[in-house]
Amino acid sequence: MHRRTISEFSHSKRVRCELNPILFFASRRSFTIGGEGVDDPPYADVPRPCSRKSERKPYPTPMKTLIRRAKEERKARKAQPCRVLEDPPDNGLLVPELIGVAHQVYQAQQSLLHGIRKLIDVIPVQRCRFCFEVHIGRVGHDIRTCTGPKSGLRSAKHVWRKGRVEDVVYFPKCFHLCDRVGKPRVGHDERFNVQRIPAILELCIQAGVDLVKYPAKRRTRPVYCIEGRIVDFEPDREKDEMRRNLEESDLGTKTEEMKRDSNSQDLSHFLKHSNNGEEMSLKELSTTTLESWIQMISGAKRILDKYSVQTCGYCPEVQVGPKGHKLRMCKASKHQSRNGLHAWQEATMDDLVGPNYVWHVQDQDRSTLDNSLKRYYGKAPAVVELCVQGGAPIPVQYRSMMRLDVVPPGRDEVDLVA
């Protein structure tokens, strides 16, 4: 009778949670680290990699939404075959409110690399010789997660070597588009004639950053869409004149001033030395580098809401622009059925900037991380872990991911933990 009552209660509780899923998920909130009256930060866990290599990346936008948008565009094209594209950046124009954001992201990326180069000279970075695992610390961890060649002979143990800047943060490269609207795709035969630059830099260039080394076409008039094809009626002579006038206008002046101010601020952060010793200087450098990382990520997310970025669903290839390139160089799963072409889909922030998640070490004085205790350890992007070990405060958005509210037991206490 007692067992029957418990089963009926659990059944009713399950039905209640199914009828009200919001109540079910709201009860599984994370632990509030601050005092009373502090809002609980949103829970964020480490994104799990694909269990199988043949599995495709999840779509950021649901497939039903993509199909509905395609149907609406097809109906609008049939109703009005020749029309002027009004919304930037689809019409070839820049988004005015994102020009300053693009300059901030570009300067934050440069200061981030500068800070990481200085920090890895003080805080050692370890990299596995056979896989992409990275660890921040003097000695590598003992967690057996190696998937490299002959990892079975080593019981999945890592073989550590000294890491570099590319191991801390990874910026995938893409093709530079001089005209993102007029010629958005790079052909297979043009792969050696087009420059490849970091995707975050290409995103900033398309959003309004002008670099002499990487020229980009700036329009002053919106383009036309005739039966699905982009047509530009702006004469070449007017393009050069309008570009010179735009640089001399108030918008160009404000952009240059913002670029100059951000440049001077970033340089002043790194050239300023504290009088309290080396530890205070290391802490300031770590804090500034972490601020640059957060500023770059937050600004890039704002730009991604307007400017489209494509990634392959099976491999890490990225292309900034409305369409992906036509190179037949995909070697991932099912590439034979696509004739080597990439399966393009909408990209996320992790596709644009590889954060390279590492294990978080709460106590630097303790021994290395134990494999039997790995479920008690948290993770964080390698940049965040590097700056936190340098003395920077832990950001709120990474607290739940780093599992700061979990106290790992000792090696002799594992069997006593439920």
C-alpha positions as CSV (number, residue, x, y, z in Angstrom):
1,M,0.0,0.0,0.0
2,H,2.8,2.4,0.9
3,R,4.6,1.6,-2.4
4,R,1.4,2.2,-4.4
5,T,0.9,5.6,-2.7
6,I,4.5,6.7,-3.7
7,S,4.0,5.6,-7.3
8,E,0.7,7.5,-7.6
9,F,2.4,10.6,-6.1
10,S,5.3,10.4,-8.5
11,H,2.9,9.9,-11.4
12,S,0.8,12.9,-10.5
13,K,4.0,15.0,-10.1
14,R,5.2,13.9,-13.5
15,V,1.9,14.8,-15.1
16,R,1.9,18.2,-13.4
17,C,5.4,18.9,-14.7
18,E,4.4,17.9,-18.2
19,L,1.3,20.1,-18.1
20,N,3.4,23.1,-16.7
21,P,6.9,22.8,-18.1
22,I,7.8,26.3,-17.1
23,L,7.3,25.4,-13.5
24,F,9.5,22.3,-13.9
25,F,12.4,24.1,-15.4
26,A,12.1,27.1,-13.1
27,S,12.6,24.8,-10.1
28,R,16.0,23.8,-11.5
29,R,17.7,27.2,-11.0
30,S,21.4,27.5,-10.2
31,F,22.8,28.4,-6.8
32,T,22.9,32.2,-6.0
33,I,26.5,33.1,-5.1
34,G,25.8,36.6,-4.0
35,G,23.9,37.6,-0.9
36,E,20.2,38.2,-0.5
37,G,18.6,40.4,-3.0
38,V,21.0,39.5,-5.8
39,D,19.5,38.1,-9.0
40,D,20.5,34.6,-9.9
41,P,22.6,34.7,-13.1
42,P,21.4,32.5,-16.0
43,Y,22.8,29.0,-15.9
44,A,25.3,28.3,-18.6
45,D,27.0,24.9,-19.0
46,V,29.8,23.8,-21.3
47,P,28.5,23.0,-24.8
48,R,28.8,19.4,-25.5
49,P,30.6,18.3,-28.7
50,C,28.9,16.1,-31.2
51,S,28.8,12.5,-30.0
52,R,29.5,11.2,-33.5
53,K,31.6,12.8,-36.3
54,S,28.8,12.1,-38.7
55,E,26.3,14.2,-36.7
56,R,25.5,17.7,-38.0
57,K,25.8,20.8,-35.9
58,P,22.5,22.0,-34.5
59,Y,20.7,24.8,-36.3
60,P,20.6,28.1,-34.3
61,T,17.3,29.0,-36.0
62,P,14.7,26.2,-36.2
63,M,14.2,24.7,-39.6
64,K,10.5,25.6,-39.7
65,T,11.4,29.2,-39.2
66,L,13.9,29.0,-42.1
67,I,11.3,27.4,-44.4
68,R,8.7,30.0,-43.5
69,R,11.2,32.8,-44.3
70,A,12.1,31.3,-47.6
71,K,8.4,31.0,-48.6
72,E,7.8,34.7,-47.7
73,E,10.8,35.8,-49.7
74,R,9.6,33.7,-52.7
75,K,6.1,35.3,-52.5
76,A,7.6,38.8,-52.3
77,R,9.8,38.1,-55.3
78,K,6.9,37.0,-57.4
79,A,4.7,39.9,-56.3
80,Q,7.5,42.5,-57.1
81,P,10.2,41.1,-59.4
82,C,12.1,44.4,-59.5
83,R,12.5,46.1,-56.1
84,V,15.0,48.2,-54.1
85,L,16.4,46.5,-51.0
86,E,15.6,48.8,-48.1
87,D,17.2,47.2,-45.1
88,P,21.0,47.4,-44.5
89,P,23.3,45.5,-44.8
90,D,21.3,43.4,-47.4
91,N,21.2,46.5,-49.7
92,G,25.0,47.0,-49.7
93,L,25.0,49.9,-47.2
94,L,26.4,49.9,-43.7
95,V,24.4,49.8,-40.5
96,P,25.2,53.2,-39.0
97,E,24.8,52.2,-35.3
98,L,27.2,49.2,-35.7
99,I,30.1,51.2,-37.2
100,G,31.4,52.2,-33.8
101,V,30.8,48.7,-32.4
102,A,32.9,47.3,-35.2
103,H,35.8,49.6,-34.3
104,Q,35.5,48.6,-30.7
105,V,35.5,44.9,-31.5
106,Y,38.6,45.3,-33.7
107,Q,40.5,47.2,-31.0
108,A,39.4,44.7,-28.4
109,Q,40.7,41.8,-30.5
110,Q,44.0,43.5,-31.0
111,S,44.4,44.3,-27.2
112,L,43.3,40.8,-26.4
113,L,46.1,39.2,-28.4
114,H,48.6,41.7,-27.0
115,G,47.5,40.8,-23.4
116,I,47.6,37.0,-24.0
117,R,51.1,37.2,-25.4
118,K,52.3,38.9,-22.2
119,L,50.3,36.6,-19.9
120,I,51.6,33.3,-21.3
121,D,55.1,34.4,-20.4
122,V,54.1,34.5,-16.7
123,I,51.3,31.9,-16.5
124,P,52.3,28.6,-18.3
125,V,50.0,27.1,-20.9
126,Q,50.0,23.3,-21.6
127,R,48.9,21.7,-24.9
128,C,48.6,18.0,-25.7
129,R,50.8,16.7,-28.4
130,F,48.2,14.4,-29.9
131,C,44.9,16.3,-29.5
132,F,43.5,19.8,-29.0
133,E,43.3,19.7,-25.2
134,V,44.7,22.7,-23.4
135,H,45.4,23.2,-19.7
136,I,46.3,26.4,-17.9
137,G,48.9,25.7,-15.2
138,R,52.5,24.6,-14.5
139,V,51.6,20.9,-14.7
140,G,49.1,19.3,-17.0
141,H,46.0,17.5,-15.5
142,D,45.6,13.7,-15.2
143,I,42.1,13.6,-16.7
144,R,42.0,10.9,-19.4
145,T,40.2,12.5,-22.3
146,C,42.8,12.2,-25.1
147,T,41.3,11.2,-28.5
148,G,44.5,11.5,-30.5
149,P,46.4,8.8,-32.4
150,K,47.3,5.7,-30.2
151,S,45.4,7.2,-27.3
152,G,44.3,3.7,-26.3
153,L,47.8,2.6,-25.7
154,R,48.2,5.5,-23.2
155,S,44.9,4.9,-21.5
156,A,43.7,8.2,-23.0
157,K,46.3,10.1,-21.1
158,H,47.6,13.4,-22.5
159,V,51.2,14.1,-23.4
160,W,51.8,17.8,-22.6
161,R,54.0,20.4,-24.3
162,K,54.3,24.2,-24.1
163,G,51.3,26.0,-25.5
164,R,51.1,29.2,-27.7
165,V,48.7,32.0,-28.2
166,E,46.7,30.1,-30.8
167,D,46.0,27.4,-28.2
168,V,44.4,29.9,-25.8
169,V,42.0,31.5,-28.3
170,Y,41.5,30.4,-31.9
171,F,40.3,32.7,-34.7
172,P,39.3,30.7,-37.8
173,K,40.1,32.2,-41.1
174,C,37.8,32.9,-44.1
175,F,38.1,34.6,-47.5
176,H,38.1,38.3,-47.6
177,L,35.3,39.7,-49.8
178,C,35.9,43.1,-51.4
179,D,32.2,43.3,-52.4
180,R,30.0,41.4,-50.0
181,V,26.8,42.1,-52.0
182,G,28.0,42.2,-55.7
183,K,30.3,39.1,-55.4
184,P,29.5,37.2,-52.2
185,R,30.9,33.9,-53.3
186,V,34.5,32.7,-54.0
187,G,34.8,30.0,-56.7
188,H,36.9,26.9,-56.4
189,D,39.4,28.2,-59.1
190,E,39.8,31.5,-57.2
191,R,41.0,30.0,-53.9
192,F,44.6,30.9,-54.4
193,N,43.9,34.5,-55.6
194,V,41.7,35.6,-52.6
195,Q,43.2,36.5,-49.2
196,R,42.3,34.6,-46.1
197,I,42.0,36.6,-42.9
198,P,40.5,35.9,-39.4
199,A,36.8,35.7,-39.5
200,I,36.4,38.2,-36.7
201,L,38.5,40.7,-38.6
202,E,36.4,40.2,-41.8
203,L,33.2,40.8,-39.8
204,C,34.6,44.1,-38.6
205,I,35.6,45.1,-42.1
206,Q,32.2,44.4,-43.5
207,A,30.6,46.3,-40.6
208,G,32.5,49.4,-41.2
209,V,36.2,49.1,-40.3
210,D,38.4,50.5,-43.2
211,L,41.9,48.9,-43.5
212,V,44.3,49.8,-46.3
213,K,45.6,46.3,-46.4
214,Y,42.1,44.8,-47.0
215,P,40.1,47.1,-49.2
216,A,36.3,46.8,-49.2
217,K,33.7,48.4,-51.5
218,R,31.5,51.0,-49.8
219,R,28.2,51.9,-51.4
220,T,26.2,55.1,-51.1
221,R,23.0,53.9,-52.8
222,P,21.0,50.7,-52.2
223,V,21.2,47.9,-54.7
224,Y,18.3,46.4,-56.7
225,C,17.0,42.9,-56.6
226,I,15.7,41.8,-60.0
227,E,14.2,38.3,-59.9
228,G,16.5,37.2,-57.1
229,R,19.7,38.7,-58.6
230,I,21.5,41.7,-57.2
231,V,22.0,44.6,-59.6
232,D,24.1,47.7,-58.8
233,F,23.3,50.9,-60.8
234,E,25.9,53.1,-59.1
235,P,28.5,54.4,-61.6
236,D,32.2,53.9,-60.9
237,R,33.0,57.6,-61.0
238,E,30.4,58.4,-58.4
239,K,31.7,55.7,-56.1
240,D,35.1,57.2,-55.8
241,E,33.7,60.7,-55.3
242,M,31.1,59.7,-52.7
243,R,33.7,57.6,-50.8
244,R,36.0,60.6,-50.5
245,N,33.1,62.8,-49.4
246,L,32.0,60.2,-46.9
247,E,35.4,60.1,-45.3
248,E,35.3,63.9,-45.0
249,S,31.7,63.9,-43.6
250,D,30.7,64.0,-39.9
251,L,30.2,60.2,-39.9
252,G,33.7,59.6,-41.1
253,T,35.1,62.1,-38.6
254,K,33.2,60.5,-35.7
255,T,34.5,57.1,-36.7
256,E,38.1,58.3,-36.9
257,E,37.8,60.0,-33.5
258,M,36.3,56.9,-32.0
259,K,39.0,54.7,-33.5
260,R,41.7,57.2,-32.2
261,D,40.2,57.2,-28.7
262,S,39.9,53.5,-28.4
263,N,43.5,53.1,-29.7
264,S,44.8,55.4,-27.1
265,Q,42.8,53.8,-24.3
266,D,44.0,50.3,-25.2
267,L,47.6,51.5,-25.4
268,S,47.4,53.3,-22.1
269,H,46.1,50.2,-20.4
270,F,49.1,48.2,-21.4
271,L,51.8,50.9,-21.1
272,K,50.6,51.8,-17.6
273,H,52.7,50.1,-14.9
274,S,51.8,50.0,-11.2
275,N,54.1,51.2,-8.5
276,N,53.1,48.4,-6.1
277,G,55.1,45.7,-7.7
278,E,54.9,42.9,-10.3
279,E,51.8,41.3,-8.8
280,M,49.6,44.4,-9.1
281,S,50.8,44.9,-12.7
282,L,49.9,41.3,-13.5
283,K,46.5,41.7,-12.0
284,E,45.8,44.9,-14.0
285,L,47.0,43.2,-17.2
286,S,44.7,40.2,-16.5
287,T,41.7,42.4,-15.8
288,T,42.3,44.5,-18.9
289,T,42.7,41.4,-21.1
290,L,39.5,39.9,-19.6
291,E,37.6,43.1,-20.3
292,S,38.8,43.0,-23.9
293,W,37.5,39.5,-24.3
294,I,34.1,40.3,-22.9
295,Q,33.9,43.5,-25.0
296,M,34.9,41.6,-28.2
297,I,32.3,38.8,-27.6
298,S,29.5,41.2,-26.7
299,G,30.2,43.5,-29.7
300,A,30.5,40.6,-32.1
301,K,27.2,39.2,-30.9
302,R,25.5,42.5,-31.8
303,I,27.1,42.5,-35.2
304,L,26.0,38.9,-35.8
305,D,22.4,40.0,-35.3
306,K,22.6,42.0,-38.5
307,Y,25.5,40.6,-40.6
308,S,25.2,37.0,-41.6
309,V,28.0,34.5,-41.1
310,Q,28.0,31.0,-42.6
311,T,29.6,27.8,-41.2
312,C,29.8,24.2,-42.5
313,G,27.5,21.8,-40.6
314,Y,30.2,19.1,-40.5
315,C,33.6,20.9,-40.3
316,P,34.9,24.1,-38.7
317,E,35.0,26.1,-42.0
318,V,33.6,29.7,-41.7
319,Q,32.7,32.3,-44.2
320,V,31.5,35.9,-43.4
321,G,28.9,37.0,-45.8
322,P,25.4,36.3,-47.1
323,K,26.5,33.0,-48.7
324,G,29.3,30.5,-48.3
325,H,32.1,29.9,-50.8
326,K,32.1,27.2,-53.5
327,L,35.4,25.5,-52.7
328,R,35.2,21.7,-52.9
329,M,37.5,21.0,-50.0
330,C,35.2,19.6,-47.3
331,K,36.6,16.3,-46.0
332,A,34.0,15.8,-43.2
333,S,31.1,13.3,-43.1
334,K,29.0,12.8,-46.3
335,H,31.3,15.0,-48.4
336,Q,31.1,12.5,-51.3
337,S,27.4,13.2,-51.7
338,R,28.1,16.9,-51.8
339,N,31.0,16.6,-54.3
340,G,33.3,18.1,-51.6
341,L,31.1,21.2,-51.1
342,H,30.4,22.5,-47.6
343,A,27.0,22.2,-46.0
344,W,26.5,25.8,-45.1
345,Q,24.3,27.0,-42.3
346,E,24.0,29.9,-39.9
347,A,27.0,30.3,-37.7
348,T,27.1,31.0,-34.0
349,M,29.6,32.9,-31.8
350,D,31.6,29.7,-31.0
351,D,32.1,29.2,-34.8
352,L,33.4,32.7,-35.2
353,V,35.7,32.6,-32.2
354,G,37.0,29.3,-30.8
355,P,36.9,29.7,-27.0
356,N,38.7,26.4,-26.4
357,Y,37.2,25.3,-23.1
358,V,39.6,24.1,-20.4
359,W,39.2,22.7,-16.9
360,H,39.0,25.2,-14.1
361,V,41.5,24.9,-11.3
362,Q,40.1,26.4,-8.1
363,D,43.2,25.8,-5.9
364,Q,46.5,26.4,-7.6
365,D,48.4,25.0,-4.6
366,R,46.7,21.6,-4.8
367,S,48.0,18.7,-6.9
368,T,46.9,18.0,-10.4
369,L,43.2,17.3,-11.3
370,D,42.3,13.7,-10.7
371,N,40.5,11.6,-13.3
372,S,38.1,10.1,-10.8
373,L,36.9,13.6,-9.7
374,K,36.3,15.1,-13.1
375,R,32.5,15.3,-12.6
376,Y,33.1,17.8,-9.8
377,Y,35.3,20.1,-11.9
378,G,34.0,23.0,-14.0
379,K,35.2,24.5,-17.3
380,A,35.7,27.9,-18.8
381,P,37.2,29.4,-21.9
382,A,40.9,29.3,-21.9
383,V,41.1,33.2,-22.0
384,V,38.9,33.5,-18.9
385,E,40.9,30.8,-17.0
386,L,44.2,32.4,-17.9
387,C,43.0,35.9,-16.7
388,V,41.5,34.5,-13.5
389,Q,44.7,32.8,-12.6
390,G,46.4,36.1,-13.2
391,G,44.2,37.8,-10.6
392,A,41.2,39.0,-12.6
393,P,37.8,38.7,-11.0
394,I,35.5,35.9,-12.2
395,P,32.8,37.2,-14.6
396,V,29.2,36.5,-13.5
397,Q,28.3,34.8,-16.8
398,Y,31.0,32.1,-16.3
399,R,30.4,31.3,-12.6
400,S,27.9,28.5,-13.2
401,M,30.1,27.0,-15.9
402,M,33.1,27.0,-13.6
403,R,31.1,25.3,-10.8
404,L,32.3,27.5,-8.1
405,D,29.5,26.2,-5.7
406,V,30.9,22.7,-5.9
407,V,33.6,21.5,-3.5
408,P,35.4,18.5,-5.0
409,P,36.1,15.8,-2.4
410,G,39.4,14.3,-1.7
411,R,40.7,11.1,-3.4
412,D,40.0,9.1,-0.2
413,E,36.5,10.5,0.0
414,V,35.1,9.6,-3.4
415,D,33.5,6.4,-2.2
416,L,31.7,8.3,0.6
417,V,30.0,10.8,-1.7
418,A,26.5,9.9,-2.8
